[in-house]
Amino acid sequence: MGDAAGVGPEVVAKALAHADVYARCRPVVIGDANRLEEAIALCKLTLKVARIPNPGAGAYRTGAIDCLDVGLVPKGLAFGALAEAAGEAAYRYVEKATALAVAGEVDAICTAPLNKEALNLAGHHYPGHTEMLADLTQTPEVSLMLVAPGLRVIHVTTHMGLLDAIAKIEPGIVGRTIERAHTVATRAGIPEPRIGVCAINPHAGEGGLFGQGEEEAKILPAIEASRARGWNVEGPLPADTLFYRAGRGDFDIVVAMYHDQGHGPVKVMGVEHGVNVTVGLPVIRTSVDHGTAFDIAGKGIADERSMLEALRIAIELAARRREERG
C-alpha cells in the first residue's frame, strides 16, 4: 500500500475499482484496511474492504478489496505529512509481501510509493524499494528498470550521488547490468534484444576530449565481452543520441549509467505511464513510477494509471515465469 500518508492508498483503491483487473489476476493488498476505507471514501468509490488472514482466504471479486491488514497506521494520521509511523508501516508491508512471494503464496509484488525520509525516520535505512527488496531477499545485486511506452531503461547505478556513481561504475557491474538487460528482454518475448549502452561523458568522451577516459576504461570492456557472447550490444553512445534512437525503435532496451540519465527520458514521457521493475530478484516486483505526492495526498485526485500499468506488467511477468517453470 506504500506510505499511508501519501497517495498510495488512493491509487491502490482506484486501480482496484477497475473490473478488468480482477479478470486478469487476484489482487491482495498488504496494508491497512482502515486507511484503505478512508481512501475509498475520499475517492468517492463504491468499494468494500474485506480483511483476510492470508492470500488463500480472499474472495477476489470486483467491488471488494481483499486486504491482509497489517494494522500499523494510527487513527487520524494526517495525509500529506511526514510520519515515522507511516514509514514503519510501509516497511512492514514490503517485508510481508516479500515473505509471501518467497514462499510462493503470491506470484508477484506490486508496490505503491513509499517516502524515503519517513522510512529512515522509522529506522529503516534504505535509499528506496530496490535496495530494501535486495536486502530482504538476500540478493547481492539488482538493477532498477523503468518501462514506458516504447522504451525500457535499466540502470547501472541508482540512488547515489553522481560522483559516487561514476566511482562505482566499472566493467564488472556494467557487464552484469547488460546481462540482466538481455535476460529481462528475452523473458519479455524478444529473442535477440538490441541493447544500447549509454556513455558517461558528453559525446561519449569525444575521443578523450571530455572526461578522464571513463568510456574506454569502465564501459567498453563490458560491451566487448557481451558481444563475444553473441549479443547485439552497441555503445558506449552519447545518451542524447541513444535515447533519440531508442525512441524511434532502434533499441529494445537502454543501459543507463546513473539515475537521472535514465529517469529523465522516461519521466518526460509521462509518469502516469511509467513502471519501475526490479531486475535480478528471485521474486517479481513492479512499482508505480511516481512518489508519495504529499501535495495532493488525501484529496482523492491521484492518478491510478501508473499503478494499473505496474499491475499489467506484474501479471505478464508472472505468466511468463509460470511458462518457464512448466
C-alpha positions in Angstrom: 0.0 0.0 0.0 3.0 2.3 0.3 3.3 5.2 2.7 -0.1 5.7 4.3 0.3 9.5 4.4 0.9 9.7 0.6 -1.2 8.8 -2.4 -0.6 5.0 -2.2 -3.9 4.1 -0.6 -5.8 6.2 -3.2 -4.1 4.8 -6.3 -4.5 1.3 -4.9 -8.2 1.8 -4.3 -8.7 3.5 -7.7 -6.8 0.8 -9.5 -8.8 -2.0 -7.8 -12.1 -0.3 -8.8 -11.3 -1.4 -12.4 -13.2 -4.7 -13.0 -10.8 -5.8 -15.7 -8.0 -6.1 -13.1 -10.0 -9.0 -11.5 -10.4 -10.6 -14.9 -6.6 -10.9 -15.1 -5.4 -11.6 -11.6 -6.3 -12.0 -7.9 -5.0 -8.8 -6.2 -4.5 -8.8 -2.4 -3.4 -5.6 -0.7 -0.8 -5.8 2.1 -1.6 -2.7 4.1 -4.0 -1.1 6.5 -7.7 -1.8 6.0 -8.9 1.3 7.8 -6.7 3.6 5.7 -8.0 1.9 2.5 -11.5 2.6 3.7 -10.6 6.3 4.2 -9.1 6.4 0.7 -12.2 4.8 -0.8 -14.4 7.5 0.8 -12.0 10.3 -0.4 -12.2 9.0 -3.9 -16.0 8.5 -3.8 -15.8 4.9 -4.7 -18.3 2.2 -4.0 -16.0 -0.5 -2.7 -15.8 -2.6 0.4 -12.7 -3.8 2.2 -12.5 -7.5 3.2 -10.0 -8.2 6.0 -8.3 -11.6 5.3 -5.7 -13.5 7.3 -3.8 -14.8 4.2 -3.9 -14.7 0.4 -5.7 -18.0 0.2 -8.7 -16.6 2.1 -9.6 -13.9 -0.4 -12.8 -13.9 -2.5 -11.2 -11.7 -5.3 -14.4 -10.3 -6.6 -15.0 -6.9 -8.2 -16.3 -4.4 -5.6 -14.4 -5.7 -2.6 -10.7 -5.2 -1.9 -9.1 -8.2 -0.1 -6.7 -6.8 2.4 -4.2 -8.5 4.6 -4.4 -6.0 7.4 -1.1 -5.2 9.0 -2.8 -2.6 11.1 0.1 -0.3 12.0 -1.4 3.1 10.8 -2.6 5.2 13.8 -6.1 6.5 13.6 -6.2 10.1 12.4 -2.9 10.0 10.7 -2.7 13.2 8.5 -2.4 12.9 4.8 0.4 14.8 3.1 2.7 14.9 6.2 5.9 13.1 7.0 5.3 10.5 9.7 7.5 7.9 11.3 4.6 5.6 11.8 3.8 5.6 8.1 7.5 4.8 7.3 7.4 1.9 9.7 4.1 0.6 8.2 5.4 0.9 4.7 8.5 -1.2 5.5 6.3 -3.9 7.2 4.1 -4.1 4.1 7.0 -4.7 1.9 8.6 -7.1 4.4 5.3 -9.1 4.5 4.8 -9.1 0.7 8.4 -10.3 0.2 7.9 -13.2 2.6 4.7 -14.2 0.8 6.4 -14.0 -2.6 9.5 -16.0 -1.5 7.1 -18.6 0.0 5.2 -18.9 -3.3 1.9 -17.6 -1.8 1.8 -14.8 -4.2 3.1 -14.6 -7.8 4.3 -11.0 -7.8 4.7 -7.9 -5.7 3.4 -4.5 -7.0 4.3 -1.6 -4.8 2.7 1.8 -4.2 5.2 4.6 -3.4 6.9 5.0 0.0 8.6 8.1 1.4 12.4 7.6 1.9 12.6 10.2 4.7 9.7 8.5 6.6 11.3 5.1 6.1 14.6 6.4 7.5 12.8 8.1 10.4 11.5 4.7 11.3 15.0 3.3 11.5 15.0 1.5 8.1 18.0 3.0 6.3 17.4 2.3 2.6 17.5 4.6 -0.3 14.3 3.0 -1.7 12.4 -0.1 -2.5 15.1 -1.5 -4.8 17.8 -1.8 -2.1 15.2 -2.9 0.5 14.0 -5.8 -1.6 17.5 -6.8 -2.4 18.3 -7.0 1.3 15.0 -8.8 2.2 15.7 -11.5 -0.4 19.4 -11.6 0.3 20.2 -10.7 -3.3 23.7 -9.2 -3.6 23.0 -7.1 -6.7 19.9 -6.0 -8.6 19.0 -3.4 -11.2 16.3 -0.8 -11.5 14.5 -0.8 -14.8 11.9 1.7 -15.9 9.4 0.8 -18.6 7.4 3.3 -20.6 5.5 3.0 -23.9 8.2 2.1 -26.4 11.1 2.4 -24.0 12.9 0.2 -21.5 15.8 1.6 -19.4 17.9 -0.4 -17.0 20.4 1.4 -14.7 23.9 0.5 -13.7 23.7 2.7 -10.6 20.7 4.3 -9.0 20.3 6.0 -5.6 23.6 7.7 -5.0 25.3 11.0 -5.8 26.8 11.5 -9.3 30.4 11.4 -8.2 29.8 8.2 -6.2 28.0 6.7 -9.2 31.0 7.4 -11.5 33.3 5.9 -9.0 31.2 2.8 -8.7 30.9 2.2 -12.4 33.5 -0.4 -13.6 33.4 -3.2 -16.3 32.1 -5.8 -13.9 28.9 -4.0 -12.9 28.3 -2.7 -16.4 28.6 -6.3 -17.7 26.3 -7.7 -15.1 23.7 -5.0 -15.9 23.9 -5.7 -19.6 23.4 -9.4 -18.8 20.3 -8.5 -16.7 19.1 -6.4 -19.6 19.5 -9.3 -22.0 17.7 -11.7 -19.6 14.7 -9.4 -18.9 14.2 -8.6 -22.6 14.3 -12.2 -23.7 11.8 -13.0 -20.9 9.6 -10.3 -22.3 9.5 -12.2 -25.6 12.3 -10.6 -27.5 14.6 -13.4 -28.7 17.6 -11.3 -29.8 17.3 -7.9 -27.9 19.0 -4.9 -29.3 20.8 -3.3 -26.3 22.1 0.3 -26.4 24.6 1.3 -23.8 25.0 4.9 -22.7 28.3 6.7 -22.2 29.1 8.7 -19.1 30.5 11.9 -20.7 29.0 14.2 -23.3 29.6 13.0 -26.8 30.9 9.7 -25.3 34.0 11.5 -24.3 34.7 12.8 -27.9 37.8 10.7 -28.3 39.3 11.7 -24.9 38.4 15.5 -25.1 35.8 15.1 -22.3 36.2 13.2 -19.1 39.1 11.0 -18.0 38.7 8.1 -20.3 35.7 6.6 -18.5 34.2 5.1 -21.6 37.3 3.2 -22.6 38.2 2.0 -19.1 34.8 1.5 -17.4 32.2 0.6 -20.2 33.8 -0.6 -23.4 35.4 -3.8 -21.9 31.9 -4.9 -20.8 30.4 -4.2 -24.2 33.1 -6.2 -25.9 32.6 -9.1 -23.5 28.9 -9.1 -24.2 29.4 -9.0 -27.9 31.7 -12.0 -27.6 28.7 -13.9 -26.2 26.8 -13.2 -29.4 24.6 -10.4 -28.1 23.6 -7.4 -30.1 25.1 -4.6 -27.9 26.0 -1.1 -29.2 27.9 1.6 -27.4 29.1 3.4 -25.5 26.9 6.0 -27.2 26.1 9.6 -26.2 22.9 9.5 -24.1 21.1 12.2 -26.0 21.6 10.4 -29.3 20.9 6.9 -27.8 17.6 7.9 -26.3 16.5 9.6 -29.6 17.3 6.3 -31.5 15.6 4.2 -28.8 12.5 6.3 -29.1 12.3 5.7 -32.8 12.7 1.9 -32.3 16.4 1.2 -32.9 16.9 -0.5 -29.5 14.8 -2.8 -27.3 16.5 -1.7 -24.1 18.8 1.1 -23.0 21.5 0.7 -20.3 21.9 4.0 -18.4 24.9 4.7 -16.2 23.2 6.7 -13.5 19.8 7.7 -12.0 18.9 10.9 -13.8 20.4 9.8 -17.1 17.8 7.0 -17.3 15.0 8.5 -15.4 14.8 11.8 -17.2 13.8 10.5 -20.7 11.2 8.1 -19.1 9.6 10.8 -16.9 9.3 13.2 -19.8 7.1 10.6 -21.5 4.6 10.9 -18.5 4.9 9.3 -15.1 1.3 8.1 -15.4 2.5 5.5 -18.0 5.9 4.6 -16.3 6.6 1.4 -14.4 9.5 0.5 -12.2 10.7 -3.1 -12.3 13.4 -4.6 -10.1 15.5 -6.9 -12.2 17.6 -9.7 -10.6 15.4 -10.6 -7.6 14.2 -14.1 -7.0 10.7 -12.7 -7.0 8.8 -10.4 -9.4 8.4 -6.8 -8.3 6.9 -3.9 -10.2 6.0 -0.4 -8.9 4.5 2.9 -9.9 6.9 5.4 -11.3 6.0 8.3 -9.0 6.4 9.3 -5.5 4.1 9.8 -2.5 2.9 13.2 -3.8 2.2 14.7 -0.4 1.0 17.9 -2.1 -2.2 16.1 -3.4 -2.5 13.2 -0.9 -5.8 13.0 0.8 -7.7 14.9 -1.9 -8.9 11.9 -3.9 -7.4 13.2 -7.1 -4.4 10.9 -7.5 -4.0 9.2 -10.9 -4.0 5.4 -10.8 -2.8 4.8 -14.4 0.8 4.1 -13.4 -0.5 1.5 -10.8 -2.6 -0.1 -13.5 0.5 -0.3 -15.8 2.5 -1.8 -12.9 -0.2 -4.4 -12.3 -0.3 -5.2 -16.0 3.5 -5.8 -16.2 3.5 -7.8 -13.0 0.8 -10.1 -14.4 2.7 -10.6 -17.7 6.0 -11.3 -15.9 4.2 -13.8 -13.6 2.6 -15.6 -16.5 6.0 -15.9 -18.3 7.7 -17.2 -15.2 4.9 -19.9 -14.9 5.5 -20.9 -18.5 9.3 -21.1 -17.9 8.7 -23.4 -14.9 6.2 -25.6 -16.8 
